Amino acid sequence: MTADVVVRCGKADDVDAMLALEAVFPSDRMSRRSVQHFLKAPTARVLVAESASDAMLGNIIGLRRKGSSAMRIYSVVVAPDARGLGIGQKLVAALETLAANEACDRVTLEARTDNAAARALYAKLGYRETEALPGYYEDGSDGLRLSRAIG
């Protein structure tokens, strides 16, 4: 399936499709305003994964502070019917390549401790848990900071 998936830079026309994917999450959803901001922000990198029929299967948002050598994965979303097909892995790999091309030496992220699927994906990709984040999420759930050297 992933051979038929194209990863490209996000654009303004992607807002509605990105929000539709956000709607499947029970918490920590982005608003229309946030998605629009990330698509325009010079410090954000938005990539989307599309099927051959142009259906959005997922997206990833990376953030890089000015002067930083790290890219931070802010959000990864994969459509429920596309999970387990390697879409998340393909999005993370594409963002890592983009980060390396921008002279980043590592990629970091935060994940909920109760998100076993995300933690398994990142472990498979070589990310290491570096810090516990008690009460990190808006609903009070605990998080973990993860990191991987690239380049």
C-alpha positions, -999 to +999 in steps of 0.1 A: +000+000+000+027+026+009+041+023-026+009+039-039+012+067-012+026+101-021+040+124+006+040+160-003+042+194+014+009+206+029-009+236+013-038+258+022-063+236+004-055+208+029-071+224+059-105+206+057-089+172+051-065+177+080-094+188+103-114+157+092-085+135+104-081+155+136-118+149+143-112+111+150-091+119+181-109+121+214-086+149+228-057+172+219-073+181+185-061+211+166-084+240+156-089+253+121-069+284+132-040+262+144-039+242+112-040+273+090-012+288+111+011+258+108+005+257+070+018+293+068+044+295+096+081+297+085+091+275+114+066+247+106+069+219+081+036+202+072+036+170+051+006+150+040+003+115+027-022+109-001-035+078-019-034+075-056-070+088-056-058+120-037-075+109-004-056+122+026-043+093+046-023+112+071-002+142+080+027+152+101+037+186+115+073+194+124+084+225+142+119+241+143+128+270+164+150+296+148+187+286+155+178+251+168+194+220+154+164+199+163+131+193+145+102+186+168+073+164+157+043+183+169+016+160+154+012+128+134-023+118+123-032+087+103-067+079+091-082+050+110-087+029+079-051+034+069-035+025+102-011-004+102-001+002+065+031+020+072+017+055+066+030+069+099+064+054+093+065+070+058+055+104+072+081+103+100+108+092+075+099+120+051+101+146+080+134+132+091+148+136+056+135+171+054+151+179+088+184+164+078+184+185+046+178+216+068+209+207+089+191+193+119+209+167+139+180+152+158+142+149+158+122+151+191+086+146+201+062+140+230+039+110+232+012+100+256+023+072+279-010+055+272-005+056+234+010+022+229+008+023+191+027+055+188+053+044+213+058+011+194+062+030+161+088+054+175+107+026+192+108+007+159+121+038+142+149+042+168+135+069+190+145+067+227+125+079+257+145+107+273+122+123+298+090+116+317+064+144+315+039+140+343+005+157+336+018+170+303-015+168+283-045+190+286-066+162+301-039+156+327-024+125+310+013+118+314+037+121+285+072+111+274+098+130+255+115+110+228+145+117+206+165+103+177+197+114+162+196+119+124+219+129+096 
